Amino acid sequence: QVQLVESGGGSVQAGGSLRLSCAASGYTSSRYCMGWFRQAPGKEREAVAGINSHGATKYSDSVKGRFAISKDNAKNTLYLQMNSLKPEDTAMYYCAADSRGFCVFASLIRNDYNNWGQGTQVTVSS
């Protein structure tokens, strides 16, 4: 059973930074794609970033150049470094992991992931 636990969320002023972590258990992160999604109240869940088993990454246009996804395979931990935060980044952030091997290149497709964390809240004030 795969379990994903996010941490690192909080409140920050616009322009500030946060580093989110996702600790995976029952999982080998080196073999599969992982990613971050977010959902604001009243909006659909949207992709933020993805990373594959080789470290290749993809980013949504809205965060490109500001966020960086990475993972530590030895620790089975996924990270999202969030810089230059904007109020529109305010959302619940979810860690996602594929354990079926459907993803080869880093993916921003929701259905490529079959495991999800509980979310961590990020609030950016103006």
Secondary structure by P-SEA (a helix, b strand, c coil): cbbbbbcbbbbbcccbbbbbbbbbccccccccccccccccccccccccccccccccccccccccccbbbbbcccccbbbbbbcccccccccbbbbbbbccccccccccccccccccccbbbbbbcc
